[in-house]
Amino acid sequence: MTKACFKITRRQAIGGLASAAWPLGLLAQEADKSPIKFIVITAAGGAADQIARLIATRYSAASGRIVVVENKVGAGGNIATEFVARSPPDGRTYLFTSNNQTINPFIYKNAGYSPDDLVPVIEVGSGPSVLAVHPTVPAHTVKDLVELSKKQKLAYSSTGLGSASNLACELIKSVSGLDMVHVPYKGGAEAISAVLGNQVPVIMTSLTSAGPHIKAGALRGLAVSTATRWPKNPDMPTIAEAGYPACTYEVWQGILAPKGTPVAIIEKMNADIAKFLSIPEIQEQLVNIGYKPVGKSSADFARLLSADRAKVGPLVKRAGLQVG
């Protein structure tokens, strides 16, 4: 577990707000100065962690409150999620999580929490996974890979059983008829290393992780999983464009709070973070991490979670994914 604290003086806060053209409003008049905890499901350095620290820094500067970022890693995000679910619903503890939130209840016999134990605050951002291959694989499109899988046994690596990259690839398989064996790893670095070393020919992972290797020619990117092309890689088609319109799966990052957290607190946190996400500087930083800013209402986030569960459930059952 790692912690990071952000405490900004009043003078620094005013300077920071002015430099970002921050509209002085509710945050500047914040009366509650108690610390806030952001609990992150991934280790330091991951996308969720980077985003949490970005928001923490901005929130502390705007409010003068101490914001503590804690990484509680393990069980595919269940440890962090259960911790927040069991925390007092007082607006001081929030979960920074991703697609694990909708996937885990389907693949773990006992995830340690129920989806109803937390309430959505805001979807911070969403981004693509990328289907990529080792350069020696004779496939330059998704359809090429589908045809190749009919002739020889293929395998793909992911960032773990039940991870977003695992589910995205299972979606492709279910829609296209692509036949591949899943080889799960403990994280993105190991999954990519296996393909770079040609131990596994195919990978589904975040475009942020794979992008530098694709640019260097060490991997060949075939398509991204989002509904539209990623602005940083406009020449790479979507899987939908490749002939499989039903195949879209976005990786999202969002914030949830313990069930029972007052609606007024949820609405204020949503409004504050939505303001952060409207700042061009933060938008650019999110895109560099691999996510486009979202920042809609908590009700919109609730609808996303519901739709995600409806999509994930059948995929998990079809693939026979089960842990514990």
C-alpha positions as CSV (number, residue, x, y, z in Angstrom):
1,M,0.0,0.0,0.0
2,T,1.3,3.4,-0.9
3,K,0.1,6.8,0.1
4,A,0.5,10.3,-1.3
5,C,-0.7,13.4,0.4
6,F,-1.3,16.7,-1.3
7,K,-1.5,19.9,0.8
8,I,-1.5,23.3,-0.9
9,T,-1.2,26.6,0.9
10,R,-3.8,29.3,0.5
11,R,-1.4,31.4,-1.6
12,Q,-0.5,28.4,-3.8
13,A,-4.2,27.6,-4.2
14,I,-5.1,31.1,-5.4
15,G,-2.2,31.1,-7.8
16,G,-3.0,27.7,-9.1
17,L,-6.6,28.6,-9.6
18,A,-5.7,31.8,-11.4
19,S,-3.3,30.1,-13.7
20,A,-5.9,27.5,-14.7
21,A,-8.6,30.2,-15.1
22,W,-10.5,28.3,-12.4
23,P,-14.1,29.7,-11.9
24,L,-14.2,30.6,-8.2
25,G,-17.4,29.0,-6.8
26,L,-18.4,26.3,-4.3
27,L,-14.9,24.9,-3.9
28,A,-13.4,28.2,-2.9
29,Q,-16.1,28.5,-0.2
30,E,-15.6,24.9,1.0
31,A,-16.3,24.8,4.8
32,D,-15.4,21.2,5.5
33,K,-11.6,20.9,5.8
34,S,-11.5,17.2,6.8
35,P,-9.2,15.0,4.7
36,I,-10.5,13.0,1.8
37,K,-9.3,9.5,0.8
38,F,-9.1,8.3,-2.8
39,I,-8.7,4.5,-2.8
40,V,-7.2,3.2,-6.0
41,I,-7.5,-0.4,-7.1
42,T,-4.2,-0.5,-9.0
43,A,-0.6,-0.1,-8.0
44,A,1.2,3.3,-8.2
45,G,1.8,4.3,-11.8
46,G,-1.2,2.7,-13.4
47,A,-3.8,4.6,-15.2
48,A,-6.3,4.8,-12.4
49,D,-3.5,5.9,-10.0
50,Q,-2.3,8.6,-12.4
51,I,-5.9,9.9,-12.8
52,A,-6.5,9.8,-9.0
53,R,-3.4,11.8,-8.3
54,L,-4.2,14.3,-11.0
55,I,-7.7,14.9,-9.5
56,A,-6.3,14.8,-5.9
57,T,-3.8,17.6,-6.7
58,R,-6.4,19.7,-8.4
59,Y,-9.0,19.1,-5.6
60,S,-6.6,20.0,-2.9
61,A,-5.5,23.2,-4.6
62,A,-9.1,24.3,-5.1
63,S,-10.4,23.4,-1.6
64,G,-7.4,23.6,0.7
65,R,-8.2,20.1,2.0
66,I,-5.7,17.3,2.4
67,V,-6.3,14.5,-0.2
68,V,-4.8,11.1,0.5
69,V,-4.3,8.7,-2.4
70,E,-4.0,5.1,-1.2
71,N,-3.3,2.1,-3.5
72,K,-5.0,-1.1,-2.2
73,V,-4.0,-3.7,-4.7
74,G,-5.1,-7.3,-4.9
75,A,-7.9,-9.7,-5.9
76,G,-8.5,-7.9,-9.2
77,G,-9.6,-4.7,-7.3
78,N,-11.8,-6.5,-4.8
79,I,-9.7,-5.5,-1.8
80,A,-9.9,-1.8,-2.5
81,T,-13.6,-2.1,-3.5
82,E,-14.6,-3.9,-0.3
83,F,-12.6,-1.4,1.8
84,V,-14.6,1.5,0.4
85,A,-17.9,-0.4,0.5
86,R,-17.3,-0.9,4.3
87,S,-16.2,2.7,4.9
88,P,-18.5,5.3,6.6
89,P,-20.8,7.0,4.0
90,D,-19.6,10.4,5.1
91,G,-18.1,11.8,1.8
92,R,-14.6,11.3,2.9
93,T,-13.7,8.0,1.2
94,Y,-14.0,7.3,-2.6
95,L,-13.1,4.5,-4.9
96,F,-11.1,5.1,-8.1
97,T,-11.9,2.0,-10.2
98,S,-12.4,0.7,-13.7
99,N,-14.3,-2.1,-15.5
100,N,-13.3,-4.5,-12.7
101,Q,-16.3,-3.0,-10.9
102,T,-18.7,-4.6,-13.3
103,I,-16.7,-7.7,-14.1
104,N,-15.7,-9.1,-10.7
105,P,-19.1,-9.9,-9.3
106,F,-19.5,-12.3,-12.2
107,I,-16.2,-14.1,-12.0
108,Y,-15.6,-14.2,-8.2
109,K,-17.7,-16.6,-6.1
110,N,-17.2,-14.1,-3.3
111,A,-16.0,-10.7,-4.3
112,G,-16.4,-9.4,-0.8
113,Y,-19.0,-6.9,-1.8
114,S,-22.2,-6.4,-3.8
115,P,-22.5,-3.9,-6.6
116,D,-25.2,-2.3,-4.6
117,D,-22.8,-1.5,-1.8
118,L,-21.4,1.5,-3.7
119,V,-23.0,4.3,-5.6
120,P,-21.7,6.0,-8.7
121,V,-20.2,9.5,-8.5
122,I,-18.8,10.3,-11.9
123,E,-17.2,8.6,-14.9
124,V,-13.9,10.4,-15.3
125,G,-12.7,9.1,-18.6
126,S,-12.9,6.3,-21.2
127,G,-10.4,4.9,-23.6
128,P,-9.5,2.1,-26.0
129,S,-7.9,-1.3,-25.7
130,V,-5.8,-2.3,-28.8
131,L,-5.6,-5.7,-30.5
132,A,-2.0,-6.1,-31.5
133,V,0.3,-8.9,-32.7
134,H,4.0,-9.7,-32.9
135,P,5.4,-8.4,-36.2
136,T,6.1,-12.0,-37.4
137,V,2.4,-12.8,-37.3
138,P,1.1,-12.8,-40.9
139,A,-2.0,-10.6,-40.1
140,H,-2.4,-6.9,-40.8
141,T,-6.2,-6.7,-40.1
142,V,-8.6,-8.2,-37.7
143,K,-10.1,-10.3,-40.5
144,D,-6.6,-11.5,-41.4
145,L,-6.3,-12.7,-37.8
146,V,-9.7,-14.4,-37.9
147,E,-8.7,-16.3,-41.0
148,L,-5.3,-17.2,-39.5
149,S,-6.9,-18.6,-36.4
150,K,-8.8,-21.1,-38.6
151,K,-5.5,-22.5,-39.9
152,Q,-3.3,-22.5,-36.8
153,K,-3.7,-22.4,-33.0
154,L,-3.3,-18.9,-31.6
155,A,-3.1,-17.5,-28.1
156,Y,-3.5,-14.0,-26.7
157,S,-2.1,-12.4,-23.6
158,S,-4.1,-10.1,-21.3
159,T,-3.5,-8.2,-18.1
160,G,-5.3,-10.9,-16.1
161,L,-8.2,-13.2,-15.8
162,G,-11.4,-11.1,-15.9
163,S,-9.5,-7.9,-16.7
164,A,-10.9,-5.4,-19.2
165,S,-8.4,-6.6,-21.8
166,N,-9.6,-10.2,-21.3
167,L,-13.3,-9.3,-21.7
168,A,-12.6,-7.1,-24.7
169,C,-10.9,-10.0,-26.5
170,E,-13.6,-12.4,-25.5
171,L,-16.1,-10.0,-27.1
172,I,-14.1,-10.0,-30.3
173,K,-14.1,-13.8,-30.3
174,S,-17.8,-14.0,-29.7
175,V,-18.6,-11.6,-32.6
176,S,-16.0,-12.6,-35.2
177,G,-15.4,-16.3,-34.7
178,L,-11.7,-15.6,-33.8
179,D,-10.3,-18.7,-32.2
180,M,-7.6,-18.0,-29.5
181,V,-6.5,-19.4,-26.2
182,H,-6.3,-17.0,-23.3
183,V,-3.0,-16.6,-21.5
184,P,-3.5,-14.3,-18.5
185,Y,-0.6,-12.4,-16.8
186,K,-0.4,-10.5,-13.6
187,G,-0.3,-7.1,-15.3
188,G,0.3,-5.1,-18.5
189,A,4.1,-5.2,-18.3
190,E,4.2,-9.0,-18.2
191,A,1.6,-9.4,-20.9
192,I,3.4,-7.1,-23.3
193,S,6.8,-8.7,-22.6
194,A,5.4,-12.1,-23.5
195,V,4.3,-10.8,-27.0
196,L,7.5,-8.7,-27.5
197,G,9.5,-11.9,-26.8
198,N,7.2,-13.8,-29.2
199,Q,6.2,-16.3,-26.5
200,V,2.5,-15.3,-27.2
201,P,1.6,-14.0,-30.7
202,V,-1.4,-11.7,-29.8
203,I,-2.3,-9.2,-27.1
204,M,-5.2,-7.1,-26.1
205,T,-4.1,-4.3,-23.8
206,S,-4.4,-0.6,-23.3
207,L,-3.2,1.6,-26.2
208,T,-1.2,3.7,-23.8
209,S,0.9,0.6,-22.8
210,A,1.2,-0.8,-26.4
211,G,1.5,2.5,-28.2
212,P,5.3,3.0,-27.9
213,H,6.0,-0.5,-29.0
214,I,3.6,-0.2,-32.0
215,K,5.4,3.1,-32.9
216,A,8.8,1.4,-32.6
217,G,7.6,-1.5,-34.8
218,A,8.0,-4.1,-32.0
219,L,4.2,-4.7,-32.1
220,R,1.7,-4.3,-35.0
221,G,-1.5,-2.7,-34.0
222,L,-4.6,-4.1,-35.8
223,A,-7.5,-2.2,-34.3
224,V,-8.9,-0.4,-31.3
225,S,-11.9,-1.4,-29.3
226,T,-13.6,2.0,-29.0
227,A,-16.6,3.1,-31.2
228,T,-14.5,5.8,-32.9
229,R,-10.8,6.1,-33.7
230,W,-8.5,7.3,-31.0
231,P,-7.2,10.9,-31.8
232,K,-3.6,10.0,-30.9
233,N,-3.6,7.1,-33.4
234,P,-6.0,8.3,-36.2
235,D,-4.6,5.8,-38.8
236,M,-5.6,2.8,-36.7
237,P,-9.1,1.5,-37.5
238,T,-11.7,0.4,-34.9
239,I,-12.7,-3.2,-34.6
240,A,-16.1,-2.1,-35.7
241,E,-14.7,-0.6,-38.9
242,A,-12.8,-3.8,-39.5
243,G,-16.1,-5.5,-40.1
244,Y,-17.5,-6.2,-36.7
245,P,-19.9,-3.4,-35.7
246,A,-21.2,-5.1,-32.6
247,C,-17.7,-5.2,-31.2
248,T,-17.0,-2.1,-29.1
249,Y,-15.7,-2.2,-25.6
250,E,-14.4,0.9,-23.8
251,V,-12.2,0.9,-20.8
252,W,-13.5,3.5,-18.3
253,Q,-12.2,5.1,-15.1
254,G,-14.7,6.3,-12.5
255,I,-15.3,7.2,-8.9
256,L,-17.8,5.5,-6.6
257,A,-18.7,6.1,-2.9
258,P,-20.1,3.9,-0.1
259,K,-23.8,3.3,-0.3
260,G,-25.7,5.8,2.0
261,T,-23.4,8.7,1.1
262,P,-25.8,11.7,1.1
263,V,-27.1,12.7,-2.4
264,A,-25.9,16.3,-1.8
265,I,-22.3,15.2,-1.2
266,I,-22.4,13.0,-4.3
267,E,-23.8,15.8,-6.5
268,K,-21.2,18.3,-5.2
269,M,-18.3,15.9,-5.8
270,N,-19.7,15.2,-9.3
271,A,-20.0,18.9,-10.1
272,D,-16.5,19.7,-8.7
273,I,-14.8,17.0,-10.7
274,A,-16.8,17.8,-13.8
275,K,-15.4,21.3,-13.6
276,F,-11.9,19.9,-13.4
277,L,-12.5,17.8,-16.5
278,S,-13.5,20.9,-18.4
279,I,-10.1,22.5,-18.0
280,P,-8.0,22.1,-21.2
281,E,-4.8,21.3,-19.3
282,I,-6.5,18.4,-17.5
283,Q,-8.1,17.2,-20.7
284,E,-4.7,17.0,-22.4
285,Q,-3.2,15.1,-19.4
286,L,-6.0,12.6,-19.5
287,V,-5.6,12.0,-23.2
288,N,-1.8,11.5,-22.7
289,I,-2.7,8.8,-20.1
290,G,-5.0,7.2,-22.6
291,Y,-8.5,8.5,-21.7
292,K,-10.9,11.0,-23.1
293,P,-12.6,13.1,-20.4
294,V,-16.2,12.3,-19.7
295,G,-17.6,14.0,-16.6
296,K,-21.3,13.5,-17.0
297,S,-23.9,13.1,-14.2
298,S,-23.9,10.3,-11.6
299,A,-27.1,9.1,-13.3
300,D,-25.2,8.8,-16.6
301,F,-22.5,6.8,-14.8
302,A,-25.1,4.5,-13.3
303,R,-26.5,3.8,-16.8
304,L,-23.0,3.0,-18.0
305,L,-22.5,0.5,-15.1
306,S,-25.8,-1.1,-15.8
307,A,-25.1,-1.5,-19.6
308,D,-21.6,-2.8,-18.8
309,R,-23.0,-5.5,-16.5
310,A,-25.5,-6.5,-19.2
311,K,-22.7,-6.9,-21.7
312,V,-20.2,-8.6,-19.4
313,G,-22.4,-11.2,-17.8
314,P,-23.0,-13.3,-21.0
315,L,-19.3,-13.0,-22.0
316,V,-18.1,-14.3,-18.6
317,K,-20.5,-17.2,-18.8
318,R,-19.6,-18.0,-22.5
319,A,-15.9,-17.9,-21.7
320,G,-16.3,-19.9,-18.5
321,L,-14.3,-17.3,-16.4
322,Q,-14.3,-18.1,-12.7
323,V,-12.0,-17.3,-9.8
324,G,-12.2,-18.9,-6.4
